[in-house]
Amino acid sequence: MKLDIAQAISSLPSFAAACDVFLVVAPVATHANTLQRCDLASYRGRGWCRAEMLAFWARRGSADMYRATADAAVVPLFAGSIFSDSHECCLSEAAQSRGE
């Protein structure tokens, strides 16, 4: 099971690079385990999310990168955030939620 999850996660950047359009849907929500706020800012800070954005951007540029808004509109996603926002590691968050 862990190997399948690791392989699935490892394939995300390849999948993102193969897409014609990149759309981030990151509504405001509360994480079920950590109770932390999840939104576009937290999406942009997660390592795997950054890897997906970078993979798409490196192959296709930022012209076809979008995000959904709260009112269901689709607007351009500023790809520069791949390099400028703070970074969080989802593995450290998972360990914290387990009390490690």
N, C-alpha and C positions, 0 to 999 in steps of 0.2 A: 504494500500500500504506500509506504513512504517513498519508494523508488518511483512509482507512478506519479505521485504528486511532484516530486523533484523534476521528473522529465517534463511534466506538463508546464511547470513554472519556467523551466529552461527554454521551452519552445515559444513562450510569449513574444520575445523580441523578433523572432523569425516570422511569426504570424503577423505581427504588426507591420513589419517591413514589406510583407506581401500584399497588404491591403491597398485599395485605391483611395479610401477616405478614412480618416482617423477621427472618431467622435467620442468625446469624454462625456459620460453621463455620471455626474457625481453630486447627487442631491444632498442637502443638509440632512444628516441623520445622526443617531447616537449608536456608537459601536456596541454590539451586544455583550462583548466580554469586558472591554476596558471602560465602557461608558464615556469614552472620549467623543468629542464632536468630529464627525466625518463630513467633508465638503470638498470643494474644488481645491482649496488650499492644502488640505491634508493629502488629497490625491497627488498633487504636484510634489509633495515632499516625500512620498514613498519611493523607495529604490526601484522596485519592479515597474512601477508606473512610469518613472523616469526612463527606464530601459526601453519600455514600449514607445514612449514619445521620441526618444533619440533614434531608435531603429527606424521608425516611420520617417522622421525628419531627414535622416541621413540618406535615405533612398529617394524620397519624394519632395523634400522641402516642406515649408510650412503652409503652402497655398491651400492644401486640402485637409488642414487640421482644424477641427471645430470642437465646441463644447455646447452642451444643452444648458439652457437657463431655466430658472424656476418656473417661468411662464411658458415653457416648452418651445421657445425659440432656439434656433441654432445660429451661433455666432462664431467668428474666427477664434481659435485658441492661439494665444501668444506663445510660440515655441521657445522663446528665449528663457522661459521659466525652467527649462531643463537644466540650465547652468547656473541660474541666479538664486533660486529659492533655497531655503534650508532643507536638509535631507534627514529623513527618519528611516530607520531600519525596521521593517515589519517583524523580523525575527526577534528583535529585542522587545518589542511590544508584546509579542506572543509569549515570550518568557516571563515578562512582568505579569501578564494576565494569569499565568499558571503559578505565580508566586515564587519563581526561580530567582 
